[in-house]
Amino acid sequence: MSSAVATAGPSASTRARSVPSAEWVRASGRGTVYTFTVTYQNQAPGYRDALPYVLAVVELAEGVRLMTNVVDCAPEAVRIGMPVEVLFEDVTPEVSLPKFRPA
């Protein structure tokens, strides 16, 4: 996993609606946990070995919210309002997922 500056841009649904104000914006990569849940059961391949894991909505300092995972801490340590920072998990050479860890 590597750490870098996050960039938020228009989503596919935004482009489909032709929202003229949608644009790519460089984000700080810092935010807070808006809400979360801890998953203890998931038998799907690729998820089973990661149990338990935290699925969260993080609100970036710039106001954008995104669904992600909180990593690098015990699930019971995650709290609403907890400050977090982005890191990227390289899933393939072309795809990296933003995840968040305690700041």
N, C-alpha and C positions, 0 to 999 in steps of 0.2 A: 504494500500500500504506500502511496506517496501523498504528499501534501502539496496543494497548489491553490491558486486563486480560482474561485468558482465564477462561472459566467451563467447568467440566467437569460433565457431568450423566449421568444414567442413559441407557444405550444402548437401542435397540429390543429387543435380545436380553435385556437385563436386565429391562426392563418385561414382556416376554413370559414370563419365568420368575417374575415377581412377587417379586423380591428386596426384602424390606421395608426393608433398610438403604440402598438406592440413593437418592441425593439430589443435587441441584445444589450444587456447592461452588465458591466463588470461588477461582481459582488465581492464583499469582504471575506466571505466564507465563515463568518461568525453569526451566531444566532442563539436562540433559546428553544428549549423543548416546549412546544405548544400543547401537545397531548401525546400519550403513548399507551402501548399495551405490551405485556410480556407474553410471548408465545411459548408454551410448554409442550404442546403436542402438534406435530406436523409430520406425517409419514411420507410426504412427497420427497422423491430423490433430490438431493441438493440442499434440503432444509433440515432433514432428520439429524444430520451430524452437527448442525449448528445450534441445536436446542440447549437451553432456552435462549431466545433472542428477543431484542427490543425493536418493535416496529413503532415509529414515531412520526409525528408531524413537527417539523422544525420551522420556526419563523426566523428568517434571516434578518439581520439588522436593517436591510433595505425594505423590509415589509413583505417579501415574497414568502409563501409557505410551501414546503414540499414534503412528500412522504419519503421516508428514508429509514435507516437503521442507526441506532446508537450503539457504538462498539467501544472496546477498550475500557470497560468498567462492568462491574457486576450489575445484572438487571435490577436488583433491589436498591441500587444506589441512584437510579434514574429518578428524577423529579420534574414535575411541571415547573417551568421557569428556569431550569438548570442551563447555565451558559455552556455552549458547545462550539466546536470549530470543525470545519470540513476536512476530510481526507478522502482520497479516491482509491477505490479497489479496482484494479485492472482485471476485468472478467475475460477479455480477449485482447489481442493486440489493438483492436479498433474500438473497443467499448470499455469505459471506466464508469463505475457507479459512485456517486457522492454518498458518503456515509459520514457520521458525525461522532466525535469523541468529546469527553468533558474538556472544557477550556481551562 
